[in-house]
Amino acid sequence: MTTSLRPVRSYPRSRPEPRTYITARQREILLLVANGSTNQSTARKLGLSVETIKSQMQLILRKLRVGDRAQAVAVGLRIGVLRLDEITVPKDANRGYRDPA
């Protein structure tokens, strides 16, 4: 009895981890969010509708497996989608915090 051997199936290379695979536009939106932009201001800056920004934010949250914008920024920083030097701190952001009375 002879058995015929089937050729070994070649599997495609694995795709990048979904958490790091966000589009350039989604990264741009996440960066604006990290810098304090609202959906409205992000839409205005990018020339998109507010609904498009909301939709893209939902996709970003899903891809990064997080529940809110703050977590998305934190995870984006942690996994290298965003860099800390890209995020600006507004002048006088902590004014009044723990100032001597």
C-alpha positions in Angstrom: 0.0 0.0 0.0 1.5 3.3 -1.0 0.6 6.6 0.5 0.9 9.7 -1.5 2.3 12.7 0.2 0.6 16.0 -0.2 2.8 19.0 -0.7 3.4 21.1 2.5 1.2 24.1 2.4 3.0 27.3 2.6 1.4 29.7 5.0 1.6 33.5 4.5 3.8 35.4 6.8 2.0 36.6 9.9 0.6 40.1 9.7 1.6 42.8 12.1 -0.1 42.7 15.5 -3.5 44.4 15.1 -2.6 46.8 17.9 0.2 48.3 16.0 -1.6 48.2 12.6 -3.4 51.5 12.5 -3.5 53.6 9.3 -1.6 56.8 8.9 -4.9 58.7 9.1 -5.8 56.9 12.3 -2.4 57.7 13.7 -2.9 61.4 12.8 -6.2 61.4 14.5 -4.8 59.7 17.6 -2.0 62.3 17.7 -4.4 65.2 17.6 -6.5 63.5 20.4 -3.3 63.1 22.4 -2.7 66.8 22.1 -6.2 67.6 23.4 -8.3 68.0 20.3 -12.0 67.3 20.4 -13.8 65.4 17.7 -15.0 68.8 16.3 -11.6 70.4 16.3 -9.9 67.3 14.8 -12.5 67.2 12.0 -11.9 70.9 11.3 -8.1 70.5 11.2 -8.3 67.5 8.9 -11.2 68.7 6.7 -13.3 65.7 7.6 -16.8 65.4 9.1 -17.3 64.9 12.8 -19.0 61.5 12.0 -15.9 60.4 10.2 -13.7 61.2 13.2 -16.1 59.4 15.5 -16.0 56.4 13.3 -12.2 56.4 13.0 -11.9 56.8 16.8 -14.1 53.7 17.3 -11.8 51.8 14.9 -8.8 53.0 16.8 -10.2 52.0 20.2 -11.1 48.6 18.8 -7.7 48.0 17.2 -5.8 49.1 20.4 -8.3 47.1 22.5 -9.1 49.9 24.8 -12.2 51.6 26.2 -11.6 55.3 25.9 -9.4 58.0 24.4 -7.1 58.3 27.3 -6.3 54.6 27.2 -5.8 54.8 23.5 -3.2 57.5 23.9 -1.5 55.6 26.8 -1.4 52.3 24.8 -0.3 54.2 21.6 2.7 55.6 23.6 3.4 52.2 25.2 3.5 50.2 22.0 5.3 52.9 19.9 2.5 54.1 17.7 3.0 57.6 19.2 6.2 59.2 20.6 6.2 61.2 23.7 8.1 64.1 22.0 5.1 64.5 19.6 2.8 65.4 22.5 2.8 69.0 23.6 1.9 70.3 27.0 0.1 73.6 26.9 1.9 76.5 28.6 0.7 76.9 32.2 -1.0 73.5 32.1 -0.3 72.9 35.8 -0.5 76.5 37.0 -2.1 76.6 40.4 -1.4 73.0 41.1 0.3 72.8 44.4 1.3 76.4 44.4 2.2 77.6 47.8 -0.7 79.4 49.5 
